[in-house]
Amino acid sequence: MRDESFFTQIEGYTEVKQDILSSRKYGIDMSRQSFLASELINRLHPKKLVLKVSQVIDEMDSVRTIRLVRDKGHLPPFEAGQYINLSVNIDGVVTSRPYSMSSAPSQTAYYDITVKRTDGGFVSNYLLDCLRVGEVLSSTAPAGEFHYNPLFHGDDLVMLAGGSGVTPMMSMIRQFASFGSNKNIHLIYICRTPEEVIFHKELERIEREFDKFRYTVVISRPKENYEGITGHITSELLASLLQNITDKTYYICGPTGMCDAAKNDLLSLGVRPGKIRQENFGESADVTTKPGWPESVKTGSTVRVKVVGSTTFDAPVGEPLLNSLDRAGVSVPSSCHSGECSLCRVKLLQGTVFHLADSKERVSDKKYGYIHSCSSYPTGDIEIEI
């Protein structure tokens, strides 16, 4: 038994001991509260979700909406415009891609993702051709900064969408429409042909029912006698469609080239950069044409990628390092596939890579030799550490 005679000589010992006894009898066990807090955080922001396909909805020939539910527990909430990073196993290759939710956050029973077929698409075409109701997939929790912020974005919103880039905007529009929002929203949606306009009938219905929502379709490759607006999003087109251009908040989503061009058009019209929200869909078309790409490195050649403690493999020039790692069976955590989240960073020990200009590498990454593998392209043999 411990001899407390020494402690009784310390001033205040008796009072402290009495406080401890009282706390044990009447107080709250904070260790239990800590457990409950961790449980709540994990419920709202789980590291991994196990999702089941409950329905596959044909939107058009090349587009399907995949409805995902959670077998156990509740789906974490999300902001309209956010995405999940969906993992799949295709012939032994485990890889992942981010897909924006197209359903409204107020619909808490499921997540909808709307997938469009792309030429040579690895994951998207697998989801369209092979996925069946009842199959189980895993994903990250919802993430992303491409969403409405009521403190900064105001009540006058313009959405510039290209192709499947309409999906995060559809989530926002459905959310605003479900609550009868007083926001002024103008969706300007550019597609190659009228047949490729996703959600067209629903968007027309929303425009009829909500006088604060305006819907404009722009067709870049019209057939003969097409009577609607044609061409591309340009500063001239924006000036003709919008009033008080500099007072609005803009959301741009679609192919990289379209997004960059639309942003430059807005800047040329005097819109401040802070009023423009941009999210690119898909990889950059032919990275070898980007400014700064070394002329000596040609498409069609290969480089050697050595992963310390794992494997060495050949990778095609012009492919993101993360894609090459996926095909080689090397697992790297990832979420956004656009250079923002930094989850896919690896350490470059030897060799050189080309970085996309919009890759959000942190100062600390550059200082200590880390690269974002989703937006880095080897320009020669490299050695990396994961």
ROKOLVO-492687 format. One record per residue (C-alpha): x, y, z; residue in three letters. Coordinates in nm, 2 decimals, m for minus. Example, Ala and Ser with C-alpha at 12.3 -4.5 7.8 and 13.67 -1.06 7.14 Angstrom:
# ROKOLVO-492687
NODE     xx     yy     zz zaba
NODE   1.23  m0.45   0.78  ALA
NODE   1.37  m0.11   0.71  SER
***
This chain:
# ROKOLVO-492687
NODE     xx     yy     zz zaba
NODE   0.00   0.00   0.00  MET
NODE   0.13   0.34  m0.09  ARG
NODE   0.25   0.56   0.20  ASP
NODE   0.08   0.90   0.16  GLU
NODE   0.25   1.06   0.45  SER
NODE   0.48   1.25   0.22  PHE
NODE   0.20   1.39   0.00  PHE
NODE   0.00   1.51   0.30  THR
NODE   0.29   1.75   0.37  GLN
NODE   0.23   1.92   0.04  ILE
NODE   0.01   2.23   0.06  GLU
NODE  m0.33   2.18  m0.09  GLY
NODE  m0.29   1.80  m0.12  TYR
NODE  m0.60   1.73   0.09  THR
NODE  m0.82   1.97  m0.11  GLU
NODE  m0.70   1.83  m0.44  VAL
NODE  m0.77   1.47  m0.32  LYS
NODE  m1.12   1.57  m0.22  GLN
NODE  m1.18   1.74  m0.56  ASP
NODE  m1.07   1.42  m0.73  ILE
NODE  m1.31   1.21  m0.52  LEU
NODE  m1.60   1.45  m0.59  SER
NODE  m1.52   1.45  m0.96  SER
NODE  m1.53   1.07  m0.98  ARG
NODE  m1.87   1.07  m0.80  LYS
NODE  m2.04   1.36  m0.97  TYR
NODE  m1.84   1.46  m1.28  GLY
NODE  m1.84   1.35  m1.64  ILE
NODE  m1.60   1.09  m1.77  ASP
NODE  m1.44   1.30  m2.04  MET
NODE  m1.26   0.99  m2.18  SER
NODE  m1.60   0.87  m2.28  ARG
NODE  m1.68   1.21  m2.44  GLN
NODE  m1.36   1.19  m2.63  SER
NODE  m1.47   0.85  m2.77  PHE
NODE  m1.81   1.00  m2.87  LEU
NODE  m1.64   1.29  m3.05  ALA
NODE  m1.42   1.05  m3.25  SER
NODE  m1.72   0.85  m3.34  GLU
NODE  m1.90   1.16  m3.46  LEU
NODE  m1.60   1.28  m3.67  ILE
NODE  m1.57   0.93  m3.83  ASN
NODE  m1.94   0.94  m3.91  ARG
NODE  m1.92   1.27  m4.08  LEU
NODE  m1.57   1.23  m4.24  HIS
NODE  m1.49   0.86  m4.27  PRO
NODE  m1.16   0.77  m4.44  LYS
NODE  m1.34   0.51  m4.65  LYS
NODE  m1.70   0.43  m4.76  LEU
NODE  m1.83   0.10  m4.87  VAL
NODE  m2.11   0.17  m5.13  LEU
NODE  m2.35  m0.05  m5.31  LYS
NODE  m2.50   0.02  m5.65  VAL
NODE  m2.88   0.04  m5.60  SER
NODE  m2.98   0.17  m5.94  GLN
NODE  m2.83   0.25  m6.29  VAL
NODE  m3.03   0.52  m6.47  ILE
NODE  m2.98   0.57  m6.85  ASP
NODE  m2.96   0.94  m6.92  GLU
NODE  m2.87   0.90  m7.29  MET
NODE  m2.67   0.66  m7.50  ASP
NODE  m2.33   0.76  m7.36  SER
NODE  m2.43   0.87  m7.01  VAL
NODE  m2.56   0.69  m6.70  ARG
NODE  m2.63   0.80  m6.35  THR
NODE  m2.52   0.55  m6.09  ILE
NODE  m2.70   0.56  m5.76  ARG
NODE  m2.50   0.45  m5.46  LEU
NODE  m2.62   0.36  m5.11  VAL
NODE  m2.44   0.26  m4.79  ARG
NODE  m2.52  m0.08  m4.65  ASP
NODE  m2.44   0.00  m4.29  LYS
NODE  m2.47   0.34  m4.13  GLY
NODE  m2.56   0.68  m4.28  HIS
NODE  m2.40   0.85  m4.58  LEU
NODE  m2.18   1.15  m4.47  PRO
NODE  m2.33   1.49  m4.57  PRO
NODE  m2.17   1.68  m4.85  PHE
NODE  m2.18   2.03  m5.01  GLU
NODE  m2.34   2.06  m5.36  ALA
NODE  m2.05   2.05  m5.60  GLY
NODE  m1.83   1.81  m5.40  GLN
NODE  m1.70   1.47  m5.52  TYR
NODE  m1.61   1.12  m5.40  ILE
NODE  m1.31   0.93  m5.53  ASN
NODE  m1.44   0.60  m5.64  LEU
NODE  m1.21   0.29  m5.64  SER
NODE  m1.25   0.00  m5.88  VAL
NODE  m1.06  m0.32  m5.97  ASN
NODE  m1.04  m0.36  m6.35  ILE
NODE  m0.88  m0.69  m6.45  ASP
NODE  m0.65  m0.68  m6.15  GLY
NODE  m0.56  m0.31  m6.18  VAL
NODE  m0.68  m0.12  m5.87  VAL
NODE  m0.74   0.25  m5.95  THR
NODE  m0.96   0.54  m5.87  SER
NODE  m1.13   0.84  m6.02  ARG
NODE  m1.31   1.14  m5.87  PRO
NODE  m1.68   1.18  m5.96  TYR
NODE  m1.89   1.47  m5.86  SER
NODE  m2.23   1.40  m5.70  MET
NODE  m2.51   1.51  m5.93  SER
NODE  m2.78   1.46  m5.66  SER
NODE  m2.87   1.73  m5.41  ALA
NODE  m2.72   1.71  m5.06  PRO
NODE  m3.08   1.73  m4.92  SER
NODE  m3.13   1.38  m5.06  GLN
NODE  m2.96   1.19  m4.79  THR
NODE  m3.05   0.83  m4.88  ALA
NODE  m2.81   0.80  m5.17  TYR
NODE  m2.53   0.96  m5.38  TYR
NODE  m2.58   0.99  m5.75  ASP
NODE  m2.28   1.02  m5.98  ILE
NODE  m2.34   1.08  m6.35  THR
NODE  m2.08   0.92  m6.58  VAL
NODE  m2.01   1.00  m6.95  LYS
NODE  m1.83   0.78  m7.19  ARG
NODE  m1.50   0.91  m7.32  THR
NODE  m1.27   0.79  m7.59  ASP
NODE  m1.02   0.55  m7.44  GLY
NODE  m1.17   0.61  m7.09  GLY
NODE  m1.04   0.34  m6.85  PHE
NODE  m1.27   0.38  m6.55  VAL
NODE  m1.56   0.57  m6.70  SER
NODE  m1.61   0.31  m6.97  ASN
NODE  m1.58   0.03  m6.72  TYR
NODE  m1.85   0.19  m6.51  LEU
NODE  m2.08   0.22  m6.81  LEU
NODE  m2.02  m0.12  m6.96  ASP
NODE  m1.96  m0.35  m6.67  CYS
NODE  m2.12  m0.22  m6.35  LEU
NODE  m2.43  m0.39  m6.23  ARG
NODE  m2.69  m0.33  m5.96  VAL
NODE  m2.58  m0.49  m5.63  GLY
NODE  m2.21  m0.45  m5.69  GLU
NODE  m2.00  m0.31  m5.41  VAL
NODE  m1.75  m0.03  m5.45  LEU
NODE  m1.53   0.17  m5.21  SER
NODE  m1.47   0.55  m5.21  SER
NODE  m1.34   0.83  m5.01  THR
NODE  m1.57   1.06  m4.81  ALA
NODE  m1.70   1.37  m5.00  PRO
NODE  m1.44   1.63  m5.06  ALA
NODE  m1.36   1.93  m5.27  GLY
NODE  m1.38   2.31  m5.27  GLU
NODE  m1.60   2.36  m5.57  PHE
NODE  m1.92   2.45  m5.40  HIS
NODE  m2.13   2.75  m5.30  TYR
NODE  m2.01   2.96  m5.00  ASN
NODE  m2.30   3.17  m4.86  PRO
NODE  m2.05   3.41  m4.69  LEU
NODE  m1.86   3.51  m5.00  PHE
NODE  m2.04   3.41  m5.32  HIS
NODE  m2.34   3.63  m5.31  GLY
NODE  m2.68   3.58  m5.47  ASP
NODE  m2.60   3.63  m5.84  ASP
NODE  m2.44   3.31  m5.97  LEU
NODE  m2.33   3.21  m6.32  VAL
NODE  m2.24   2.85  m6.41  MET
NODE  m2.03   2.78  m6.72  LEU
NODE  m2.04   2.40  m6.79  ALA
NODE  m1.89   2.19  m7.06  GLY
NODE  m2.00   1.83  m7.13  GLY
NODE  m2.01   1.63  m6.81  SER
NODE  m1.88   1.93  m6.62  GLY
NODE  m2.25   2.01  m6.56  VAL
NODE  m2.27   1.73  m6.29  THR
NODE  m2.15   1.93  m5.99  PRO
NODE  m2.36   2.23  m6.11  MET
NODE  m2.67   2.00  m6.13  MET
NODE  m2.62   1.92  m5.77  SER
NODE  m2.62   2.29  m5.68  MET
NODE  m2.92   2.36  m5.91  ILE
NODE  m3.12   2.08  m5.76  ARG
NODE  m3.04   2.19  m5.41  GLN
NODE  m3.13   2.55  m5.48  PHE
NODE  m3.45   2.45  m5.66  ALA
NODE  m3.56   2.21  m5.38  SER
NODE  m3.56   2.50  m5.13  PHE
NODE  m3.70   2.76  m5.37  GLY
NODE  m3.39   2.97  m5.33  SER
NODE  m3.39   3.34  m5.40  ASN
NODE  m3.05   3.32  m5.57  LYS
NODE  m3.02   3.43  m5.94  ASN
NODE  m2.87   3.14  m6.13  ILE
NODE  m2.77   3.14  m6.49  HIS
NODE  m2.64   2.81  m6.64  LEU
NODE  m2.46   2.84  m6.97  ILE
NODE  m2.40   2.49  m7.09  TYR
NODE  m2.18   2.42  m7.39  ILE
NODE  m2.19   2.08  m7.57  CYS
NODE  m2.08   1.96  m7.92  ARG
NODE  m2.43   1.86  m8.03  THR
NODE  m2.78   1.89  m7.89  PRO
NODE  m2.79   1.51  m7.83  GLU
NODE  m2.50   1.54  m7.58  GLU
NODE  m2.68   1.79  m7.35  VAL
NODE  m2.72   1.60  m7.02  ILE
NODE  m3.03   1.66  m6.80  PHE
NODE  m3.19   1.88  m7.07  HIS
NODE  m3.55   1.81  m7.00  LYS
NODE  m3.51   1.85  m6.62  GLU
NODE  m3.32   2.18  m6.67  LEU
NODE  m3.60   2.31  m6.90  GLU
NODE  m3.85   2.21  m6.63  ARG
NODE  m3.66   2.39  m6.36  ILE
NODE  m3.64   2.70  m6.57  GLU
NODE  m4.02   2.70  m6.62  ARG
NODE  m4.09   2.65  m6.25  GLU
NODE  m3.83   2.89  m6.11  PHE
NODE  m3.82   3.24  m6.24  ASP
NODE  m3.47   3.31  m6.09  LYS
NODE  m3.31   3.02  m6.29  PHE
NODE  m3.20   3.08  m6.65  ARG
NODE  m3.08   2.81  m6.88  TYR
NODE  m2.87   2.87  m7.20  THR
NODE  m2.74   2.60  m7.43  VAL
NODE  m2.45   2.66  m7.66  VAL
NODE  m2.37   2.41  m7.94  ILE
NODE  m2.02   2.40  m8.08  SER
NODE  m2.08   2.16  m8.36  ARG
NODE  m2.43   2.23  m8.48  PRO
NODE  m2.61   2.04  m8.76  LYS
NODE  m2.74   2.23  m9.05  GLU
NODE  m3.04   2.45  m8.97  ASN
NODE  m2.98   2.44  m8.60  TYR
NODE  m3.16   2.75  m8.46  GLU
NODE  m3.00   2.79  m8.12  GLY
NODE  m2.68   2.96  m8.00  ILE
NODE  m2.37   2.81  m8.16  THR
NODE  m1.99   2.84  m8.12  GLY
NODE  m1.79   2.85  m7.80  HIS
NODE  m1.80   3.05  m7.48  ILE
NODE  m1.62   3.37  m7.56  THR
NODE  m1.60   3.72  m7.40  SER
NODE  m1.84   3.85  m7.67  GLU
NODE  m2.09   3.57  m7.60  LEU
NODE  m2.07   3.63  m7.22  LEU
NODE  m2.11   4.01  m7.27  ALA
NODE  m2.43   3.95  m7.48  SER
NODE  m2.58   3.71  m7.23  LEU
NODE  m2.50   3.88  m6.90  LEU
NODE  m2.55   4.21  m6.73  GLN
NODE  m2.34   4.35  m6.45  ASN
NODE  m2.07   4.10  m6.53  ILE
NODE  m1.82   4.20  m6.26  THR
NODE  m2.08   4.17  m5.98  ASP
NODE  m2.14   3.79  m6.02  LYS
NODE  m1.97   3.48  m5.89  THR
NODE  m1.87   3.23  m6.16  TYR
NODE  m1.84   2.85  m6.15  TYR
NODE  m1.65   2.69  m6.44  ILE
NODE  m1.64   2.31  m6.49  CYS
NODE  m1.56   2.10  m6.79  GLY
NODE  m1.26   2.00  m7.01  PRO
NODE  m0.93   2.18  m6.91  THR
NODE  m0.91   2.38  m7.24  GLY
NODE  m1.26   2.50  m7.21  MET
NODE  m1.22   2.60  m6.84  CYS
NODE  m0.90   2.79  m6.90  ASP
NODE  m1.04   2.98  m7.20  ALA
NODE  m1.36   3.07  m7.01  ALA
NODE  m1.16   3.20  m6.72  LYS
NODE  m0.94   3.41  m6.94  ASN
NODE  m1.25   3.55  m7.11  ASP
NODE  m1.39   3.65  m6.77  LEU
NODE  m1.07   3.81  m6.66  LEU
NODE  m1.06   4.01  m6.98  SER
NODE  m1.41   4.14  m6.90  LEU
NODE  m1.29   4.27  m6.56  GLY
NODE  m1.40   3.99  m6.33  VAL
NODE  m1.17   3.96  m6.03  ARG
NODE  m1.00   3.62  m5.99  PRO
NODE  m1.15   3.57  m5.65  GLY
NODE  m1.50   3.57  m5.81  LYS
NODE  m1.41   3.27  m6.03  ILE
NODE  m1.44   2.91  m5.91  ARG
NODE  m1.29   2.65  m6.15  GLN
NODE  m1.28   2.27  m6.16  GLU
NODE  m1.13   2.09  m6.45  ASN
NODE  m1.27   1.75  m6.57  PHE
NODE  m1.04   1.51  m6.73  GLY
NODE  m0.67   1.50  m6.80  GLU
NODE  m0.50   1.77  m7.00  SER
NODE  m0.51   1.70  m7.37  ALA
NODE  m0.16   1.61  m7.50  ASP
NODE   0.06   1.75  m7.22  VAL
NODE   0.35   1.75  m7.47  THR
NODE   0.20   2.07  m7.63  THR
NODE   0.21   2.26  m7.30  LYS
NODE   0.45   2.55  m7.26  PRO
NODE   0.77   2.43  m7.11  GLY
NODE   0.75   2.07  m7.22  TRP
NODE   1.11   1.96  m7.33  PRO
NODE   1.12   1.93  m7.71  GLU
NODE   1.35   1.64  m7.69  SER
NODE   1.09   1.42  m7.52  VAL
NODE   0.85   1.28  m7.77  LYS
NODE   0.51   1.11  m7.74  THR
NODE   0.54   0.74  m7.81  GLY
NODE   0.86   0.69  m7.61  SER
NODE   0.88   0.53  m7.27  THR
NODE   1.07   0.60  m6.94  VAL
NODE   1.17   0.37  m6.66  ARG
NODE   1.01   0.43  m6.32  VAL
NODE   1.18   0.28  m6.02  LYS
NODE   0.98   0.26  m5.69  VAL
NODE   1.21   0.21  m5.40  VAL
NODE   1.14  m0.11  m5.22  GLY
NODE   0.88  m0.22  m5.47  SER
NODE   0.91  m0.25  m5.84  THR
NODE   1.05  m0.10  m6.17  THR
NODE   0.84  m0.06  m6.48  PHE
NODE   0.81   0.12  m6.81  ASP
NODE   0.57   0.41  m6.84  ALA
NODE   0.46   0.59  m7.16  PRO
NODE   0.56   0.95  m7.20  VAL
NODE   0.27   1.19  m7.17  GLY
NODE   0.08   0.99  m6.91  GLU
NODE   0.04   1.11  m6.55  PRO
NODE   0.27   0.93  m6.31  LEU
NODE  m0.03   0.83  m6.10  LEU
NODE  m0.19   0.65  m6.39  ASN
NODE   0.13   0.46  m6.46  SER
NODE   0.16   0.36  m6.10  LEU
NODE  m0.20   0.23  m6.10  ASP
NODE  m0.14   0.01  m6.41  ARG
NODE   0.18  m0.13  m6.25  ALA
NODE  m0.02  m0.23  m5.94  GLY
NODE   0.15   0.03  m5.71  VAL
NODE  m0.11   0.17  m5.48  SER
NODE  m0.09   0.54  m5.40  VAL
NODE  m0.36   0.72  m5.20  PRO
NODE  m0.54   0.98  m5.41  SER
NODE  m0.86   1.19  m5.41  SER
NODE  m0.89   1.48  m5.66  CYS
NODE  m0.67   1.37  m5.96  HIS
NODE  m0.62   1.74  m6.03  SER
NODE  m0.31   1.83  m5.82  GLY
NODE  m0.50   1.99  m5.53  GLU
NODE  m0.54   1.75  m5.24  CYS
NODE  m0.18   1.64  m5.22  SER
NODE  m0.27   1.28  m5.11  LEU
NODE  m0.10   1.13  m5.41  CYS
NODE   0.24   1.30  m5.34  ARG
NODE   0.55   1.09  m5.37  VAL
NODE   0.92   1.18  m5.32  LYS
NODE   1.12   1.22  m5.64  LEU
NODE   1.47   1.09  m5.56  LEU
NODE   1.62   1.10  m5.91  GLN
NODE   1.52   1.22  m6.26  GLY
NODE   1.29   1.50  m6.38  THR
NODE   0.92   1.54  m6.43  VAL
NODE   0.70   1.80  m6.60  PHE
NODE   0.45   1.97  m6.37  HIS
NODE   0.12   2.11  m6.49  LEU
NODE   0.10   2.48  m6.43  ALA
NODE  m0.22   2.45  m6.22  ASP
NODE  m0.08   2.19  m5.99  SER
NODE  m0.13   2.31  m5.63  LYS
NODE   0.21   2.20  m5.49  GLU
NODE   0.28   2.33  m5.15  ARG
NODE   0.60   2.51  m5.06  VAL
NODE   0.70   2.23  m4.83  SER
NODE   0.66   1.97  m5.11  ASP
NODE   0.89   2.16  m5.34  LYS
NODE   1.15   2.22  m5.06  LYS
NODE   1.17   1.85  m4.97  TYR
NODE   1.14   1.70  m5.32  GLY
NODE   0.78   1.58  m5.32  TYR
NODE   0.56   1.58  m5.63  ILE
NODE   0.19   1.53  m5.69  HIS
NODE   0.18   1.21  m5.90  SER
NODE  m0.15   1.29  m6.06  CYS
NODE  m0.02   1.61  m6.22  SER
NODE   0.34   1.51  m6.28  SER
NODE   0.47   1.36  m6.61  TYR
NODE   0.81   1.19  m6.62  PRO
NODE   1.04   1.33  m6.89  THR
NODE   1.31   1.07  m6.83  GLY
NODE   1.39   0.77  m6.61  ASP
NODE   1.30   0.85  m6.25  ILE
NODE   1.33   0.70  m5.91  GLU
NODE   1.06   0.77  m5.65  ILE
NODE   0.98   0.68  m5.29  GLU
NODE   0.62   0.63  m5.17  ILE
***
